[in-house]
Amino acid sequence: MDQKFCVQLNELLVTTYRAIHVIEETMLSDLSNESLSIREMHIIEAIGSSDLDPHLRAQGRTITEIAQMQGISAPSVTVAVKKLERKGYVCKSRGKDDGRRIYVRLTDLGRRADISHRYFHRQMVHAVARAMPESDRAALIDGLEVLNEFFQDKADELTQKADDAGKNAARPGDGHSPAGKEVRPV
């Protein structure tokens, strides 16, 4: 493999990720008076995507749906939703058909944050497109599709390993440690 290419690719991936992260953090800080994290904003975005469907907008999204959309655990989403509720960005309600189901919807403040965040992303993408010669755009998309597929496959693989490890973890009284080694009573 071409060492020079690998070094350059690594540098570009790292610096691009950092730059996007800094830009997004700065935008969020300005938007929310430093009250939202990037993860919280992406949860707002997942909930806000239900606004595109009138039925979903009235109902909202479940914790499980949000977790699946974000690729994170339901308990992590539950904690984030509680914080977002305290901050006034979301509200929760019980399902009309099934009172055990909890639905999360955006408040007006959450909707404004979601709209602003989506606008930020549109502006960023348009700025990149304007700065790039049209003849390079197809190559960029092709390269990003390859990168996206590679990283998505890797993320899926790691998620599966973590899920498998969790399923194989010891349960109280099963005689095995979390590492899968037999535990002998003293």
N, C-alpha and C positions, 0 to 999 in steps of 0.2 A: 504494500500500500504506500502511496505517495506521502511521505512524512510532512513535506511542506504543506500539502493540501490539508492534512489532518490538523496541523498546528493552526493554520489559518481558519479552518472551519470551527475549531474549538474557540478561538479568540472571538470570532464573529457571533457564535451562539451565546457565549458568556456576556459579551458587551451589549448585544442586542437585548437579551433578557433583562440585564441590569437597567439599561436605558428605559425600556418600556415600563419596568417596575417603578423606577423613580418618577417617570412622567405620570403614571397612573396614581401613585401615592400622593403626588403633589396635587393632582386634580381632585382626588378624594378629600384631601385635607382642606382645600379651598371650598369644595362643595358642601362638606359636612361639618365645618369648623372642627376638624380633627376628631370627629366622633365615630367614623367608620373605618374599618380595616378593609383591605382588598378582599379577603375571604367573605366578610359580611356583605360587601357590595356585590360579589358574585352570587351570594345567596339571594339577595334582593333581586338581582337580574333573573335568576331561575324562577322566583315567585312571580316576577313581573311578566315573564313570558306567557303566563296564563292569561294576561290581559288581552292577548290577541284573539282569544276565543271568549265570546260573551258568557257562555255557560261556566267556563273555568274561572273567569274573572269574578263572577258572583260567588262561586264556591271556594276558589283558592286552590292551593296545592297541599298535599299531605307531606309530613316529614319524610316519609319513605320516598316519595316522588322527588323531593328536593335533594335528598341524599344520593339517589341514583343519578340525577342530572349532574351533580357536582362530583360524583365519584368519591364521596366521603361517607363515613359511618352515620347512621341515624342518630346515635347519641351526640355526635359532634354537631349535627344540624340542630338538635334539640337545644343544646347549650347556646348556640349562635342565635337561634330564634328567640330564646328568652331574653338575651341581651338586646336584640333588635326591637323586641316588644317594649322593653324598659326605655329604650331610646326613642320610641314613638314611630318607628319605621314600618312595623307590621302589627297585625292583630290576629288573634286566633279565635276560632269558633268550632263548635261541635257540629258534626254532620247531621243533616236533617233526616236522612234515611238510616244512619247508623251513628248513634250518639257516642260511640266509642272512638270514632274517627275524628281527629283534630285537623282542621284545615287552616292554612296560613294565607292571609291576604295582605297586600300592601295598603298602608294608610296613605293619605294624601302626601305626607312627607316622604314616605317610601316610594310612591309613584314619581314624585319630582326627582328624587335621587336616581331612580331607574332611568327616567327619560334623559336626565343630564349625562349619565354614564353611557347610555347608548349613543347619544349625540357626540360625546367625546370620542368614542370608538369610530363612528362614521367620519368625523373630522380627521382623525389620525390616519385612517385608511385612504381617504381622499388626498391628504397631503403627501403620503407616500406615492400614490399613483401619479400625482402631478409632478413629483420630483424625478420620476423614472421615465426614461424613453419608452414609448409604446412598444418598440421592438424588443424590449427586455421583459415585458410583463408576462408573456406566456412562459418564458424560461423560469421566472421567479415562481409562478404558480406551480409549475411542474416540480421544481425543487422543493417547494414548501409542502406539496402533497407527499413527496417521498419522505421528508422529515417527519411530517405529521403521522404518517402511517407507521414509521419506525418507532417513534416515541409512544404512540398510542398502543402498539403491540407490546412494547416493553412495559408500559404502565399496566396494561391488562394482565401480563404475565406476573408482574410483582403483586398485583392485587389478588390474583388467583393463589399465589404462594402464601400470601398472608391469610387469605380465607382458609386454605387447607391447613395451615399451621394452627389457626384458631379452632378448627374442627377437631384437630388432633390433640389439643391441649387437655390436660388432665381435668377430670371432674372429681369433685370431692368423693373420696372413698373408692376410687377405681383402682388404687394400687399402683398408679404410675405418676411420675412427676411430669411437669410440663414438657420436659425434654424427651419424654417418651420412655424413660428408663424406669425399670421396676423399682419401687420403693419398698424396702423391707422394714417391717416394724422393729423398733428397738427392743 
